[in-house]
Amino acid sequence: MQVDRADMAEAAAADMAHVLVFPIPAQGHLNSFLHFSTGLLRAGLHVTFLHTVHNLRRLGAAAREAAAASPRLRFLSVPDGLPENDPRDAGGIPRLLEGLHTTGGPAYRDLLASLRRAGGTADGFPPVTCVVADGVMPFAWAIAEELGVPAIAYRTVSACSVLAYLSVPKLIELGELPFPEGGNLDEPIRGVPGMEGFLRRRDLPVQCRSLTDTYQDPLLETVVAATVQSRKARALMLNTTASLERASLAHLAREMRDVFAVGPLHAMSPAPAAATSLWRHDDGCLAWLDGQAERSVVYISLGSLTVISHEQFTEFLHGLVAVGYPFLWVLRPDMLGVSQGAALKEAVAAAGEGRSCVVPWVPQRDVLRHRAVGCFLTHAGWNSTVEGVVEGVPMVCWPFFVDQQINSRFVGAVWRNGLDMKDVCERDVVEGTVRVAMESSEVRRTARSLAEQVERDVGDGGSSALEFKRLVSFIRELSSTSAAEPDLSSE
Ligand code: UDX
């Protein structure tokens, strides 16, 4: 067999290709980046996974074990700039992004400069040849390029939400933003391409609602600016698939240097979630599910950042009890504040003996694929959305913030694999929507066929699998042109 020169060049570059991945330190982003890293490792590349100091300490043994199991993976960290006792919750995201930029940025620059030197590290890793940074941290790819390392932006959210953020300047120009004071949130939005037929004001990223002529929402401003700047990255990578988001991807492709739709990555990856899970899984819930009838359980999780009031908790609880199915409910320790303990007891008592399982954190992927789960009441965070889609589980969406409002619109009005109860948290609505999700054969059929389509996308020869291969080749090509700096440290 003849090995041609191009193959040999690619093999050599493959050995040397070393990607530094840098997610923001939020659970959904960490999971998504770990699944991506698993794909890179499988393709033969080296991966340095950059955590924050706070999270790497919090992950402790789980991260060490994952790195020990894979000789081409290591975890390093930079500070996030926040005091140790900061809650690092949803309300603090602008502060976190600022801290990452101002304190994490210089540390990242120094680290990357040292990792770029040939022989710069003692653990035998080759120099870093490419950076894949979270698409909401433009400083990370700007610094990489300044140091001569090509950089790709990875947005872990839906293509439709990225397109919506990118369209914000145009929505302002068209007068569709800011919304008139007291205006009807059901009014259609025409300025996001491809979504003219179904997008309403209430479906735009929720920060759009707080925008006024005199007030600029800092989180919206940051995310829009990052989205606009991703045009400068070598490519934009998204954890989605053409069959779910063809139109949005086509619009984005016109705006970016290149776009890769490689998801849902978790469906291609057996990655142990424990390596990035900030909470400890309660595996007892799987034993509880084992004892329940087929498709009889409502699974409720609102992700890693949502906080709810006691009133909202009470409405959810009454709605769930009224609909009458057993439920598995993830109530994180920081979700309800001081009333958490009482709420837990209240939920268990209201459901009746053995009819509920309320835990702080579950292995969500295993839960969603369990035969006992009949529907998923979710905040429609993008990871949860695609995890639900992959398992073919009907969804009820109660979006909390950022991209979740638009994701839930796609679930309810475009894919129709579930229902969208955004902006309402009333027991009757919870009861009614959960009942439809549990009992409608049409919703179940649609959810099933969507899952089959996505399974084809990620399977051999499917669109996402081919996109992932194209991305790996792209990274190798970038790596072969990104020569390491000589190590002058010992001179
Ligand atoms: C955040 C934003 O909220 C979300 O809108 C955005 O799309 C990504 O960043 P998060 O709120 O954490 O993410 O939601 P989501 O994207 O759904 O990610 C949550 C992750 O935690 C999922 O991968 C889910 O499987 C996992 N999870 C959740 C668990 O492993 N156990 C649980 O008990 C709950």
Residues whose N, C-alpha, C, O or C-beta is under 5 A from the ligand:
A	BS01	UDX	Q27 G28 H29 N31 V157 S301 L302 G303 S304 L305 V330 P360 W361 V362 P363 Q364 R365 A380 G381 W382 N383 S384 F401 D403 Q404
